[in-house]
Amino acid sequence: MLEFEIDKLTSSIENAITGEKFETLVLPLQAAIKKKDWLFDWKTERANAERLVYKLVTSQNPEIIHGLISVRINQDHVYMHLIENAAFNKGVKKMYLGVAGNLIAFACKLSFENGLDGIVVFESKTKLITHYQLSIGAKILAGNRMYIDVKEALSLVKRYFK
């Protein structure tokens, strides 16, 4: 089950102190990353042939990873397995806002690009269901399984990808 918070929907990512916005890129994760820097085991995610792992970086500094996402493209939707902000983008002292929103918008974009109408499905922790409903317009599919529908997906994609 996923446990990510949407701190702010921006049009890219923005410095939490200055409000400065940075153009972002979502690229396939090619190189290994240090496990100690991440909560999830991204090496295992990359090794799974059914999953695609992407990193969120800024165009100004593509070496620094702000967040990661693992997805699988199914017949009728994109399934979001994992999503994680870099350690410096978590908690009250986070450096950048909008990382999770940016990655979710990318999953929606990937869904549109694959002819799946922007539909993205994920499992939510119970305590965050209302948060996802309010912040990104996600809907309950069954139990803790949620989805982002066409209208909300289009809104996210338009916000983050011009």
DRENTORKOL-3810 file (N, C-alpha, C; in nm, 4 decimals):
REM DRENTORKOL-3810
@n.u->0.0834; n.v->-0.1183; n.w->0.0000; ca.u->0.0000; ca.v->0.0000; ca.w->0.0000; c.u->0.0879; c.v->0.1246; c.w->0.0000
@n.u->0.0425; n.v->0.2224; n.w->-0.0734; ca.u->0.1205; ca.v->0.3449; ca.w->-0.0848; c.u->0.0878; c.v->0.4417; c.w->0.0278
@n.u->0.1909; n.v->0.5135; n.w->0.0681; ca.u->0.1760; ca.v->0.6129; ca.w->0.1735; c.u->0.2593; c.v->0.7344; c.w->0.1359
@n.u->0.2064; n.v->0.8141; n.w->0.0464; ca.u->0.2724; ca.v->0.9368; ca.w->0.0044; c.u->0.1769; c.v->1.0514; c.w->0.0292
@n.u->0.2306; n.v->1.1681; n.w->0.0544; ca.u->0.1451; ca.v->1.2840; ca.w->0.0756; c.u->0.1638; c.v->1.3836; c.w->-0.0367
@n.u->0.0529; n.v->1.4395; n.w->-0.0786; ca.u->0.0552; ca.v->1.5456; ca.w->-0.1780; c.u->0.0697; c.v->1.6748; c.w->-0.0991
@n.u->0.1905; n.v->1.7293; n.w->-0.0930; ca.u->0.2118; ca.v->1.8500; ca.w->-0.0130; c.u->0.1561; c.v->1.9736; c.w->-0.0822
@n.u->0.1650; n.v->1.9749; n.w->-0.2180; ca.u->0.1160; ca.v->2.0893; ca.w->-0.2929; c.u->0.1141; c.v->2.0508; c.w->-0.4397
@n.u->0.0082; n.v->2.0876; n.w->-0.5089; ca.u->0.0061; ca.v->2.0698; ca.w->-0.6528; c.u->0.0633; c.v->2.1970; c.w->-0.7137
@n.u->0.1747; n.v->2.1825; n.w->-0.7815; ca.u->0.2427; ca.v->2.2963; ca.w->-0.8423; c.u->0.2409; c.v->2.2759; c.w->-0.9935
@n.u->0.3205; n.v->2.3480; n.w->-1.0656; ca.u->0.3312; ca.v->2.3254; ca.w->-1.2103; c.u->0.4648; c.v->2.2595; c.w->-1.2436
@n.u->0.5454; n.v->2.2344; n.w->-1.1426; ca.u->0.6743; ca.v->2.1667; ca.w->-1.1570; c.u->0.7120; c.v->2.1219; c.w->-1.0160
@n.u->0.8284; n.v->2.1572; n.w->-0.9699; ca.u->0.8568; ca.v->2.1490; ca.w->-0.8266; c.u->0.8997; c.v->2.2877; c.w->-0.7846
@n.u->0.8799; n.v->2.3156; n.w->-0.6578; ca.u->0.9130; ca.v->2.4514; ca.w->-0.6130; c.u->0.9886; c.v->2.4466; c.w->-0.4811
@n.u->1.0841; n.v->2.5369; n.w->-0.4694; ca.u->1.1626; ca.v->2.5482; ca.w->-0.3476; c.u->1.0689; c.v->2.5842; c.w->-0.2331
@n.u->1.0738; n.v->2.5079; n.w->-0.1250; ca.u->0.9816; ca.v->2.5255; ca.w->-0.0126; c.u->1.0013; c.v->2.6591; c.w->0.0588
@n.u->1.1187; n.v->2.7167; n.w->0.0506; ca.u->1.1467; ca.v->2.8429; ca.w->0.1199; c.u->1.1250; c.v->2.9637; c.w->0.0287
@n.u->1.1839; n.v->2.9595; n.w->-0.0912; ca.u->1.1798; ca.v->3.0761; ca.w->-0.1796; c.u->1.0605; c.v->3.0778; c.w->-0.2749
@n.u->1.0003; n.v->2.9599; n.w->-0.2996; ca.u->0.8908; ca.v->2.9523; ca.w->-0.3952; c.u->0.9378; c.v->2.9447; c.w->-0.5397
@n.u->1.0701; n.v->2.9461; n.w->-0.5601; ca.u->1.1239; ca.v->2.9370; ca.w->-0.6965; c.u->1.0845; c.v->2.8033; c.w->-0.7580
@n.u->1.0390; n.v->2.8085; n.w->-0.8859; ca.u->0.9960; ca.v->2.6880; ca.w->-0.9568; c.u->1.1066; c.v->2.6385; c.w->-1.0490
@n.u->1.1136; n.v->2.5074; n.w->-1.0628; ca.u->1.2164; ca.v->2.4441; ca.w->-1.1450; c.u->1.1515; c.v->2.3510; c.w->-1.2465
@n.u->1.1931; n.v->2.3625; n.w->-1.3705; ca.u->1.1436; ca.v->2.2730; ca.w->-1.4751; c.u->1.1912; c.v->2.1314; c.w->-1.4455
@n.u->1.1010; n.v->2.0347; n.w->-1.4600; ca.u->1.1352; ca.v->1.8968; ca.w->-1.4262; c.u->1.1347; c.v->1.8062; c.w->-1.5483
@n.u->1.2035; n.v->1.6949; n.w->-1.5321; ca.u->1.2056; ca.v->1.5874; ca.w->-1.6309; c.u->1.1779; c.v->1.4581; c.w->-1.5565
@n.u->1.1027; n.v->1.3694; n.w->-1.6189; ca.u->1.0821; ca.v->1.2360; ca.w->-1.5637; c.u->1.1483; c.v->1.1407; c.w->-1.6619
@n.u->1.2509; n.v->1.0726; n.w->-1.6136; ca.u->1.3337; ca.v->0.9879; ca.w->-1.6989; c.u->1.3424; c.v->0.8459; c.w->-1.6438
@n.u->1.3631; n.v->0.7478; n.w->-1.7300; ca.u->1.3826; ca.v->0.6108; ca.w->-1.6790; c.u->1.5027; c.v->0.6065; c.w->-1.5847
@n.u->1.4893; n.v->0.5322; n.w->-1.4766; ca.u->1.6000; ca.v->0.5153; ca.w->-1.3827; c.u->1.6934; c.v->0.4104; c.w->-1.4415
@n.u->1.8115; n.v->0.4509; n.w->-1.4805; ca.u->1.9077; ca.v->0.3613; ca.w->-1.5447; c.u->2.0109; c.v->0.3094; c.w->-1.4455
@n.u->2.0714; n.v->0.3997; n.w->-1.3720; ca.u->2.1814; ca.v->0.3636; ca.w->-1.2824; c.u->2.1296; c.v->0.3195; c.w->-1.1458
@n.u->2.2117; n.v->0.2436; n.w->-1.0792; ca.u->2.1785; ca.v->0.2013; ca.w->-0.9425; c.u->2.1813; c.v->0.3231; c.w->-0.8499
@n.u->2.1002; n.v->0.3174; n.w->-0.7465; ca.u->2.0998; ca.v->0.4243; ca.w->-0.6468; c.u->2.1348; c.v->0.3643; c.w->-0.5116
@n.u->2.1784; n.v->0.4486; n.w->-0.4210; ca.u->2.2175; ca.v->0.4013; ca.w->-0.2880; c.u->2.0938; c.v->0.3667; c.w->-0.2063
@n.u->2.0869; n.v->0.2423; n.w->-0.1614; ca.u->1.9714; ca.v->0.1947; ca.w->-0.0847; c.u->1.9505; c.v->0.2771; c.w->0.0423
@n.u->2.0583; n.v->0.3202; n.w->0.1045; ca.u->2.0473; ca.v->0.3944; ca.w->0.2307; c.u->1.9746; c.v->0.5288; c.w->0.2144
@n.u->1.9693; n.v->0.5784; n.w->0.0910; ca.u->1.9046; ca.v->0.7067; ca.w->0.0652; c.u->1.7532; c.v->0.6951; c.w->0.0450
@n.u->1.7016; n.v->0.5717; n.w->0.0398; ca.u->1.5614; ca.v->0.5492; ca.w->0.0057; c.u->1.4975; c.v->0.4495; c.w->0.1002
@n.u->1.3694; n.v->0.4673; n.w->0.1248; ca.u->1.2933; ca.v->0.3773; ca.w->0.2102; c.u->1.2664; c.v->0.2437; c.w->0.1399
@n.u->1.2300; n.v->0.2506; n.w->0.0108; ca.u->1.1963; ca.v->0.1304; ca.w->-0.0649; c.u->1.3188; c.v->0.0721; c.w->-0.1349
@n.u->1.3083; n.v->-0.0544; n.w->-0.1732; ca.u->1.4159; ca.v->-0.1244; ca.w->-0.2429; c.u->1.3978; c.v->-0.1049; c.w->-0.3940
@n.u->1.4561; n.v->-0.0010; n.w->-0.4466; ca.u->1.4391; ca.v->0.0331; ca.w->-0.5871; c.u->1.5176; c.v->-0.0592; c.w->-0.6790
@n.u->1.6197; n.v->-0.1241; n.w->-0.6273; ca.u->1.6942; ca.v->-0.2223; ca.w->-0.7069; c.u->1.6017; c.v->-0.3385; c.w->-0.7441
@n.u->1.5230; n.v->-0.3840; n.w->-0.6484; ca.u->1.4269; ca.v->-0.4915; ca.w->-0.6731; c.u->1.3196; c.v->-0.4451; c.w->-0.7714
@n.u->1.2742; n.v->-0.3220; n.w->-0.7568; ca.u->1.1738; ca.v->-0.2678; ca.w->-0.8503; c.u->1.2284; c.v->-0.2671; c.w->-0.9927
@n.u->1.3510; n.v->-0.2216; n.w->-1.0089; ca.u->1.4121; ca.v->-0.2166; ca.w->-1.1425; c.u->1.4316; c.v->-0.3556; c.w->-1.2002
@n.u->1.4541; n.v->-0.4545; n.w->-1.1142; ca.u->1.4782; ca.v->-0.5913; ca.w->-1.1608; c.u->1.3501; c.v->-0.6611; c.w->-1.2065
@n.u->1.2346; n.v->-0.6103; n.w->-1.1662; ca.u->1.1073; ca.v->-0.6700; ca.w->-1.2038; c.u->1.0745; c.v->-0.6289; c.w->-1.3478
@n.u->1.0723; n.v->-0.7262; n.w->-1.4372; ca.u->1.0530; ca.v->-0.6995; ca.w->-1.5808; c.u->0.9171; c.v->-0.6372; c.w->-1.6128
@n.u->0.8175; n.v->-0.6548; n.w->-1.5262; ca.u->0.6842; ca.v->-0.5990; ca.w->-1.5513; c.u->0.6732; c.v->-0.4519; c.w->-1.5110
@n.u->0.7711; n.v->-0.4032; n.w->-1.4384; ca.u->0.7615; ca.v->-0.2669; ca.w->-1.3850; c.u->0.8590; c.v->-0.1724; c.w->-1.4532
@n.u->0.8166; n.v->-0.0471; n.w->-1.4599; ca.u->0.8994; ca.v->0.0602; ca.w->-1.5144; c.u->0.9286; c.v->0.1566; c.w->-1.4004
@n.u->1.0541; n.v->0.1916; n.w->-1.3829; ca.u->1.0927; ca.v->0.2826; ca.w->-1.2748; c.u->1.1461; c.v->0.4117; c.w->-1.3368
@n.u->1.0930; n.v->0.5233; n.w->-1.2873; ca.u->1.1310; ca.v->0.6549; ca.w->-1.3374; c.u->1.1792; c.v->0.7431; c.w->-1.2234
@n.u->1.2648; n.v->0.8378; n.w->-1.2586; ca.u->1.3154; ca.v->0.9350; ca.w->-1.1612; c.u->1.2701; c.v->1.0744; c.w->-1.2020
@n.u->1.2473; n.v->1.1572; n.w->-1.1017; ca.u->1.2123; ca.v->1.2972; ca.w->-1.1235; c.u->1.3363; c.v->1.3804; c.w->-1.0931
@n.u->1.3782; n.v->1.4597; n.w->-1.1919; ca.u->1.4946; ca.v->1.5470; ca.w->-1.1772; c.u->1.4572; c.v->1.6854; c.w->-1.2306
@n.u->1.5415; n.v->1.7825; n.w->-1.2036; ca.u->1.5212; ca.v->1.9134; ca.w->-1.2652; c.u->1.6071; c.v->1.9194; c.w->-1.3907
@n.u->1.5621; n.v->1.9983; n.w->-1.4873; ca.u->1.6416; ca.v->2.0119; ca.w->-1.6098; c.u->1.7734; c.v->2.0854; c.w->-1.5802
@n.u->1.7743; n.v->2.1695; n.w->-1.4748; ca.u->1.8959; ca.v->2.2417; ca.w->-1.4377; c.u->2.0006; c.v->2.1500; c.w->-1.3746
@n.u->1.9557; n.v->2.0451; n.w->-1.3059; ca.u->2.0487; ca.v->1.9556; ca.w->-1.2372; c.u->1.9967; c.v->1.8116; c.w->-1.2441
@n.u->2.0124; n.v->1.7457; n.w->-1.3596; ca.u->1.9560; ca.v->1.6117; ca.w->-1.3785; c.u->2.0247; c.v->1.5006; c.w->-1.2999
@n.u->2.1294; n.v->1.5329; n.w->-1.2269; ca.u->2.1993; ca.v->1.4320; ca.w->-1.1472; c.u->2.1327; c.v->1.4087; c.w->-1.0111
@n.u->2.0555; n.v->1.5058; n.w->-0.9660; ca.u->1.9917; ca.v->1.4940; ca.w->-0.8340; c.u->1.8491; c.v->1.4425; c.w->-0.8516
@n.u->1.8204; n.v->1.3291; n.w->-0.7884; ca.u->1.6885; ca.v->1.2672; ca.w->-0.7975; c.u->1.5994; c.v->1.3209; c.w->-0.6858
@n.u->1.4867; n.v->1.3781; n.w->-0.7248; ca.u->1.3913; ca.v->1.4345; ca.w->-0.6282; c.u->1.2851; c.v->1.3339; c.w->-0.5854
@n.u->1.2595; n.v->1.2356; n.w->-0.6695; ca.u->1.1604; ca.v->1.1338; ca.w->-0.6379; c.u->1.1662; c.v->1.0196; c.w->-0.7372
@n.u->1.1048; n.v->0.9072; n.w->-0.6996; ca.u->1.1021; ca.v->0.7879; ca.w->-0.7841; c.u->0.9605; c.v->0.7323; c.w->-0.7894
@n.u->0.9286; n.v->0.6671; n.w->-0.9001; ca.u->0.7990; ca.v->0.6021; ca.w->-0.9155; c.u->0.8172; c.v->0.4713; c.w->-0.9910
@n.u->0.7414; n.v->0.3704; n.w->-0.9500; ca.u->0.7397; ca.v->0.2407; ca.w->-1.0172; c.u->0.5976; c.v->0.2148; c.w->-1.0643
@n.u->0.5829; n.v->0.1848; n.w->-1.1944; ca.u->0.4512; ca.v->0.1609; ca.w->-1.2522; c.u->0.4529; c.v->0.0353; c.w->-1.3383
@n.u->0.3332; n.v->-0.0157; n.w->-1.3622; ca.u->0.3151; ca.v->-0.1262; ca.w->-1.4569; c.u->0.2024; c.v->-0.0837; c.w->-1.5505
@n.u->0.2221; n.v->-0.1055; n.w->-1.6785; ca.u->0.1184; ca.v->-0.0725; ca.w->-1.7758; c.u->0.0336; c.v->-0.1971; c.w->-1.7980
@n.u->-0.0923; n.v->-0.1886; n.w->-1.7555; ca.u->-0.1871; ca.v->-0.2983; ca.w->-1.7706; c.u->-0.2727; c.v->-0.2761; c.w->-1.8952
@n.u->-0.3663; n.v->-0.3653; n.w->-1.9215; ca.u->-0.4517; ca.v->-0.3537; ca.w->-2.0403; c.u->-0.5425; c.v->-0.2322; c.w->-2.0365
@n.u->-0.5892; n.v->-0.1951; n.w->-1.9172; ca.u->-0.6854; ca.v->-0.0854; ca.w->-1.9112; c.u->-0.6475; c.v->0.0272; c.w->-1.8158
@n.u->-0.5285; n.v->0.0228; n.w->-1.7592; ca.u->-0.4839; ca.v->0.1295; ca.w->-1.6687; c.u->-0.3335; c.v->0.1166; c.w->-1.6413
@n.u->-0.2794; n.v->0.2202; n.w->-1.5820; ca.u->-0.1423; ca.v->0.2160; ca.w->-1.5289; c.u->-0.1551; c.v->0.1907; c.w->-1.3800
@n.u->-0.0804; n.v->0.0925; n.w->-1.3309; ca.u->-0.0836; ca.v->0.0634; ca.w->-1.1876; c.u->0.0414; c.v->0.1231; c.w->-1.1235
@n.u->0.0219; n.v->0.2032; n.w->-1.0205; ca.u->0.1318; ca.v->0.2686; ca.w->-0.9491; c.u->0.1705; c.v->0.1796; c.w->-0.8305
@n.u->0.2876; n.v->0.1154; n.w->-0.8398; ca.u->0.3332; ca.v->0.0256; ca.w->-0.7335; c.u->0.3961; c.v->0.1017; c.w->-0.6168
@n.u->0.4903; n.v->0.1881; n.w->-0.6496; ca.u->0.5610; ca.v->0.2643; ca.w->-0.5462; c.u->0.5823; c.v->0.4067; c.w->-0.5934
@n.u->0.5870; n.v->0.4949; n.w->-0.4970; ca.u->0.6231; ca.v->0.6339; ca.w->-0.5224; c.u->0.6935; c.v->0.6830; c.w->-0.3965
@n.u->0.8039; n.v->0.7546; n.w->-0.4151; ca.u->0.8795; ca.v->0.8007; ca.w->-0.2983; c.u->0.9520; c.v->0.9313; c.w->-0.3287
@n.u->0.9427; n.v->1.0234; n.w->-0.2336; ca.u->1.0217; ca.v->1.1463; ca.w->-0.2387; c.u->1.1615; c.v->1.1165; c.w->-0.1877
@n.u->1.2592; n.v->1.1877; n.w->-0.2407; ca.u->1.3949; ca.v->1.1790; ca.w->-0.1860; c.u->1.3905; c.v->1.2251; c.w->-0.0406
@n.u->1.4842; n.v->1.1790; n.w->0.0390; ca.u->1.4868; ca.v->1.2108; ca.w->0.1828; c.u->1.4826; c.v->1.3620; c.w->0.2080
@n.u->1.5490; n.v->1.4403; n.w->0.1228; ca.u->1.5521; ca.v->1.5853; ca.w->0.1444; c.u->1.4198; c.v->1.6532; c.w->0.1062
@n.u->1.3251; n.v->1.5750; n.w->0.0525; ca.u->1.1931; ca.v->1.6284; ca.w->0.0181; c.u->1.0829; c.v->1.5694; c.w->0.1058
@n.u->1.1213; n.v->1.5234; n.w->0.2252; ca.u->1.0246; ca.v->1.4661; ca.w->0.3193; c.u->1.0241; c.v->1.5468; c.w->0.4495
@n.u->0.9115; n.v->1.5417; n.w->0.5177; ca.u->0.9036; ca.v->1.6020; ca.w->0.6502; c.u->0.8886; c.v->1.7525; c.w->0.6491
@n.u->0.8957; n.v->1.8094; n.w->0.7678; ca.u->0.8737; ca.v->1.9536; ca.w->0.7827; c.u->0.9869; c.v->2.0375; c.w->0.7250
@n.u->1.1045; n.v->1.9797; n.w->0.7089; ca.u->1.2184; ca.v->2.0552; ca.w->0.6548; c.u->1.2455; c.v->2.0225; c.w->0.5088
@n.u->1.1444; n.v->1.9718; n.w->0.4385; ca.u->1.1633; ca.v->1.9358; ca.w->0.2975; c.u->1.2091; c.v->2.0562; c.w->0.2177
@n.u->1.2908; n.v->2.0297; n.w->0.1165; ca.u->1.3457; ca.v->2.1376; ca.w->0.0350; c.u->1.2538; c.v->2.1770; c.w->-0.0811
@n.u->1.1817; n.v->2.0778; n.w->-0.1371; ca.u->1.0997; ca.v->2.1053; ca.w->-0.2551; c.u->0.9581; c.v->2.0507; c.w->-0.2379
@n.u->0.8630; n.v->2.1245; n.w->-0.2904; ca.u->0.7212; ca.v->2.0864; ca.w->-0.2891; c.u->0.6799; c.v->2.0402; c.w->-0.4286
@n.u->0.5781; n.v->1.9569; n.w->-0.4347; ca.u->0.5214; ca.v->1.9187; ca.w->-0.5638; c.u->0.5776; c.v->1.7924; c.w->-0.6254
@n.u->0.6668; n.v->1.7236; n.w->-0.5557; ca.u->0.7316; ca.v->1.6053; ca.w->-0.6124; c.u->0.6304; c.v->1.4934; c.w->-0.6384
@n.u->0.5524; n.v->1.4564; n.w->-0.5377; ca.u->0.4560; ca.v->1.3476; ca.w->-0.5547; c.u->0.3532; c.v->1.3817; c.w->-0.6623
@n.u->0.3037; n.v->1.5048; n.w->-0.6617; ca.u->0.2075; ca.v->1.5469; ca.w->-0.7632; c.u->0.2642; c.v->1.5351; c.w->-0.9031
@n.u->0.3898; n.v->1.5729; n.w->-0.9166; ca.u->0.4580; ca.v->1.5658; ca.w->-1.0455; c.u->0.4679; c.v->1.4212; c.w->-1.0932
@n.u->0.5043; n.v->1.3304; n.w->-1.0040; ca.u->0.5177; ca.v->1.1888; ca.w->-1.0402; c.u->0.3821; c.v->1.1257; c.w->-1.0726
@n.u->0.2788; n.v->1.1616; n.w->-0.9987; ca.u->0.1452; ca.v->1.1088; ca.w->-1.0263; c.u->0.0956; c.v->1.1614; c.w->-1.1614
@n.u->0.1207; n.v->1.2882; n.w->-1.1896; ca.u->0.0836; ca.v->1.3445; ca.w->-1.3196; c.u->0.1551; c.v->1.2700; c.w->-1.4318
@n.u->0.2796; n.v->1.2307; n.w->-1.4078; ca.u->0.3528; ca.v->1.1531; ca.w->-1.5081; c.u->0.2865; c.v->1.0173; c.w->-1.5317
@n.u->0.2429; n.v->0.9516; n.w->-1.4243; ca.u->0.1742; ca.v->0.8224; ca.w->-1.4385; c.u->0.0470; c.v->0.8404; c.w->-1.5225
@n.u->-0.0252; n.v->0.9494; n.w->-1.4999; ca.u->-0.1450; ca.v->0.9789; ca.w->-1.5793; c.u->-0.1075; c.v->1.0028; c.w->-1.7257
@n.u->-0.0008; n.v->1.0764; n.w->-1.7486; ca.u->0.0475; ca.v->1.1036; ca.w->-1.8841; c.u->0.0841; c.v->0.9731; c.w->-1.9538
@n.u->0.1527; n.v->0.8854; n.w->-1.8847; ca.u->0.1900; ca.v->0.7546; ca.w->-1.9378; c.u->0.0645; c.v->0.6756; c.w->-1.9753
@n.u->-0.0376; n.v->0.6853; n.w->-1.8930; ca.u->-0.1642; ca.v->0.6180; ca.w->-1.9208; c.u->-0.2275; c.v->0.6722; c.w->-2.0494
@n.u->-0.2305; n.v->0.8044; n.w->-2.0641; ca.u->-0.2834; ca.v->0.8630; ca.w->-2.1871; c.u->-0.2017; c.v->0.8186; c.w->-2.3086
@n.u->-0.0706; n.v->0.8226; n.w->-2.2958; ca.u->0.0180; ca.v->0.7853; ca.w->-2.4072; c.u->-0.0002; c.v->0.6403; c.w->-2.4505
@n.u->-0.0469; n.v->0.5569; n.w->-2.3603; ca.u->-0.0688; ca.v->0.4154; ca.w->-2.3912; c.u->-0.2150; c.v->0.3840; c.w->-2.4224
@n.u->-0.2942; n.v->0.4887; n.w->-2.4473; ca.u->-0.4330; ca.v->0.4707; ca.w->-2.4868; c.u->-0.5240; c.v->0.4233; c.w->-2.3753
@n.u->-0.4886; n.v->0.4561; n.w->-2.2491; ca.u->-0.5630; ca.v->0.4069; ca.w->-2.1334; c.u->-0.6436; c.v->0.5168; c.w->-2.0638
@n.u->-0.6694; n.v->0.6255; n.w->-2.1357; ca.u->-0.7551; ca.v->0.7355; ca.w->-2.0880; c.u->-0.7084; c.v->0.8026; c.w->-1.9594
@n.u->-0.5808; n.v->0.7913; n.w->-1.9277; ca.u->-0.5288; ca.v->0.8581; ca.w->-1.8086; c.u->-0.5543; c.v->0.7838; c.w->-1.6790
@n.u->-0.6168; n.v->0.6678; n.w->-1.6852; ca.u->-0.6540; ca.v->0.5934; ca.w->-1.5648; c.u->-0.5295; c.v->0.5399; c.w->-1.4939
@n.u->-0.5194; n.v->0.5717; n.w->-1.3648; ca.u->-0.4100; ca.v->0.5241; ca.w->-1.2790; c.u->-0.4725; c.v->0.4626; c.w->-1.1544
@n.u->-0.4268; n.v->0.3443; n.w->-1.1177; ca.u->-0.4796; ca.v->0.2720; ca.w->-1.0017; c.u->-0.3679; c.v->0.2529; c.w->-0.9008
@n.u->-0.4022; n.v->0.2565; n.w->-0.7714; ca.u->-0.3048; ca.v->0.2322; ca.w->-0.6651; c.u->-0.3752; c.v->0.1878; c.w->-0.5382
@n.u->-0.3000; n.v->0.1262; n.w->-0.4490; ca.u->-0.3508; ca.v->0.0858; ca.w->-0.3171; c.u->-0.3096; c.v->0.1937; c.w->-0.2174
@n.u->-0.4043; n.v->0.2381; n.w->-0.1384; ca.u->-0.3778; ca.v->0.3438; ca.w->-0.0411; c.u->-0.3829; c.v->0.2893; c.w->0.1014
@n.u->-0.3040; n.v->0.3472; n.w->0.1875; ca.u->-0.3224; ca.v->0.3217; ca.w->0.3301; c.u->-0.4568; c.v->0.3844; c.w->0.3691
@n.u->-0.5286; n.v->0.3186; n.w->0.4570; ca.u->-0.6630; ca.v->0.3630; ca.w->0.4963; c.u->-0.6640; c.v->0.5089; c.w->0.5414
@n.u->-0.5659; n.v->0.5481; n.w->0.6216; ca.u->-0.5650; ca.v->0.6836; ca.w->0.6773; c.u->-0.5461; c.v->0.7927; c.w->0.5716
@n.u->-0.5036; n.v->0.7547; n.w->0.4494; ca.u->-0.4777; ca.v->0.8551; ca.w->0.3459; c.u->-0.5837; c.v->0.8596; c.w->0.2360
@n.u->-0.6842; n.v->0.7762; n.w->0.2440; ca.u->-0.7867; ca.v->0.7733; ca.w->0.1398; c.u->-0.8508; c.v->0.9109; c.w->0.1208
@n.u->-0.8942; n.v->0.9732; n.w->0.2283; ca.u->-0.9571; ca.v->1.1052; ca.w->0.2183; c.u->-0.8588; c.v->1.2084; c.w->0.1628
@n.u->-0.7339; n.v->1.2000; n.w->0.2041; ca.u->-0.6302; ca.v->1.2928; ca.w->0.1527; c.u->-0.6211; c.v->1.2830; c.w->0.0006
@n.u->-0.6182; n.v->1.1618; n.w->-0.0538; ca.u->-0.6080; ca.v->1.1444; ca.w->-0.1988; c.u->-0.7354; c.v->1.1883; c.w->-0.2699
@n.u->-0.8490; n.v->1.1689; n.w->-0.2067; ca.u->-0.9747; ca.v->1.2143; ca.w->-0.2660; c.u->-0.9748; c.v->1.3665; c.w->-0.2782
@n.u->-0.9303; n.v->1.4331; n.w->-0.1735; ca.u->-0.9323; ca.v->1.5797; ca.w->-0.1719; c.u->-0.8195; c.v->1.6422; c.w->-0.2537
@n.u->-0.7008; n.v->1.5850; n.w->-0.2489; ca.u->-0.5856; ca.v->1.6489; ca.w->-0.3139; c.u->-0.5764; c.v->1.6223; c.w->-0.4639
@n.u->-0.6058; n.v->1.4995; n.w->-0.5079; ca.u->-0.5915; ca.v->1.4685; ca.w->-0.6508; c.u->-0.7205; c.v->1.4151; c.w->-0.7132
@n.u->-0.8274; n.v->1.4142; n.w->-0.6364; ca.u->-0.9559; ca.v->1.3697; ca.w->-0.6898; c.u->-0.9652; c.v->1.2200; c.w->-0.7121
@n.u->-0.8814; n.v->1.1418; n.w->-0.6428; ca.u->-0.8858; ca.v->0.9963; ca.w->-0.6577; c.u->-1.0184; c.v->0.9434; c.w->-0.6037
@n.u->-1.0616; n.v->0.8325; n.w->-0.6612; ca.u->-1.1881; ca.v->0.7706; ca.w->-0.6222; c.u->-1.1613; c.v->0.6297; c.w->-0.5712
@n.u->-1.2513; n.v->0.5810; n.w->-0.4853; ca.u->-1.2377; ca.v->0.4453; ca.w->-0.4329; c.u->-1.2903; c.v->0.3469; c.w->-0.5366
@n.u->-1.2092; n.v->0.2478; n.w->-0.5668; ca.u->-1.2488; ca.v->0.1410; ca.w->-0.6571; c.u->-1.3101; c.v->0.0270; c.w->-0.5772
@n.u->-1.2362; n.v->-0.0176; n.w->-0.4752; ca.u->-1.2845; ca.v->-0.1222; ca.w->-0.3833; c.u->-1.1870; c.v->-0.1273; c.w->-0.2664
@n.u->-1.2395; n.v->-0.1264; n.w->-0.1448; ca.u->-1.1529; ca.v->-0.1309; ca.w->-0.0270; c.u->-1.0550; c.v->-0.0153; c.w->-0.0272
@n.u->-0.9249; n.v->-0.0475; n.w->-0.0257; ca.u->-0.8200; ca.v->0.0552; ca.w->-0.0268; c.u->-0.7685; c.v->0.0847; c.w->-0.1672
@n.u->-0.8240; n.v->0.0171; n.w->-0.2655; ca.u->-0.7810; ca.v->0.0394; ca.w->-0.4043; c.u->-0.8489; c.v->0.1652; c.w->-0.4560
@n.u->-0.7676; n.v->0.2557; n.w->-0.5079; ca.u->-0.8177; ca.v->0.3837; ca.w->-0.5578; c.u->-0.7765; c.v->0.4014; c.w->-0.7030
@n.u->-0.8432; n.v->0.4959; n.w->-0.7698; ca.u->-0.8050; ca.v->0.5248; ca.w->-0.9079; c.u->-0.8220; c.v->0.6731; c.w->-0.9378
@n.u->-0.7458; n.v->0.7160; n.w->-1.0336; ca.u->-0.7563; ca.v->0.8521; ca.w->-1.0857; c.u->-0.8256; c.v->0.8382; c.w->-1.2201
@n.u->-0.9373; n.v->0.9060; n.w->-1.2359; ca.u->-1.0208; ca.v->0.8949; ca.w->-1.3550; c.u->-0.9768; c.v->0.9966; c.w->-1.4617
@n.u->-1.0410; n.v->0.9904; n.w->-1.5770; ca.u->-1.0044; ca.v->1.0703; ca.w->-1.6940; c.u->-0.9950; c.v->1.2200; c.w->-1.6630
@n.u->-1.0984; n.v->1.2768; n.w->-1.6053; ca.u->-1.1042; ca.v->1.4220; ca.w->-1.5806; c.u->-0.9904; c.v->1.4673; c.w->-1.4886
@n.u->-0.9710; n.v->1.3959; n.w->-1.3777; ca.u->-0.8657; ca.v->1.4331; ca.w->-1.2819; c.u->-0.7270; c.v->1.4102; c.w->-1.3417
@n.u->-0.7125; n.v->1.3031; n.w->-1.4192; ca.u->-0.5846; ca.v->1.2744; ca.w->-1.4848; c.u->-0.5494; c.v->1.3847; c.w->-1.5837
@n.u->-0.6467; n.v->1.4265; n.w->-1.6618; ca.u->-0.6233; ca.v->1.5329; ca.w->-1.7591; c.u->-0.5832; c.v->1.6622; c.w->-1.6898
@n.u->-0.6480; n.v->1.6923; n.w->-1.5791; ca.u->-0.6158; ca.v->1.8117; ca.w->-1.5023; c.u->-0.4710; c.v->1.8078; c.w->-1.4514
@n.u->-0.4295; n.v->1.6928; n.w->-1.3985; ca.u->-0.2915; ca.v->1.6790; ca.w->-1.3494; c.u->-0.1908; c.v->1.6912; c.w->-1.4627
@n.u->-0.2178; n.v->1.6257; n.w->-1.5744; ca.u->-0.1249; ca.v->1.6304; ca.w->-1.6878; c.u->-0.1119; c.v->1.7729; c.w->-1.7402
@n.u->-0.2233; n.v->1.8440; n.w->-1.7524; ca.u->-0.2182; ca.v->1.9833; ca.w->-1.8000; c.u->-0.1415; c.v->2.0730; c.w->-1.7044
@n.u->-0.1516; n.v->2.0438; n.w->-1.5761; ca.u->-0.0822; ca.v->2.1248; ca.w->-1.4746; c.u->0.0698; c.v->2.1084; c.w->-1.4848
@n.u->0.1165; n.v->1.9852; n.w->-1.5007; ca.u->0.2590; ca.v->1.9568; ca.w->-1.4951; c.u->0.3288; c.v->1.9461; c.w->-1.6301
@n.u->0.2549; n.v->1.9133; n.w->-1.7352; ca.u->0.3166; ca.v->1.8927; ca.w->-1.8668; c.u->0.2483; c.v->1.9812; c.w->-1.9693
@n.u->0.3191; n.v->2.0818; n.w->-2.0104; ca.u->0.2641; ca.v->2.1798; ca.w->-2.1047; c.u->0.2786; c.v->2.1309; c.w->-2.2476
END
